[in-house]
Amino acid sequence: MGVADQLQIDVRRESDRIVIALEGELDMANAPALQAAIEQADVDGKPMLVLDMQELQFIDSTGLRVVLWARERCQEADREFAMTPGSEQVKRLLAVSGAGEHIRIIASADDMLV
């Protein structure tokens, strides 16, 4: 399986948010592709960015670093940031690293933030 096959990135632009859906594995080999997708999506100036991790099976520390970078970038631009939960491995990494305490988790990419 090639790097391109390991992670699929789908960017959806909605009226109030950009949803970046991830499927597969987010690791050192393909984290730059996610970062590039976030940078390209940023030009729309939507008030919210949601990373949809529901189909993400694996994330390593490099992938987590990109997620935290995206959150920080949103904060600096006064935008909302949220993500949906992924597999048990994704949830475990968020818990063990403590990052889950600093990221807003929503049930689905369509949920409203309060």
MODA-V959704 format. One record per backbone hydrogen bond with DSSP energy under -0.5 kcal/mol. NH is the residue of the N-H (numbers start at 0). CO is the residue of the C=O. Records with the same first field share a line. If there is no record, write none. Layout:
NH->CO ; CO
This chain:
4->1
5->1 ; 2
6->2
7->22
9->20
11->9 ; 18
13->11 ; 16
17->47
18->11
19->17 ; 49
20->9 ; 18
21->51
22->7
23->54
24->5
25->57
26->24
29->26
30->26
32->29
33->29
34->30
35->31
36->32
37->33
38->34
39->35
40->36
41->37
42->39
43->40
44->41
48->79
49->17
50->81
51->19 ; 49
52->50
54->21
55->52
56->23 ; 54
57->23
59->25
63->59
64->60
65->61
66->62
67->63
68->64
69->65
70->66
71->67
72->68
73->69
74->70
75->71
76->72
77->74
78->73
79->46
81->48
82->103
83->50
84->105
86->55
90->86
91->87
92->88
93->89
94->90
95->91
96->92
97->93
99->93
100->97
101->98
102->98
104->102
105->82
110->107
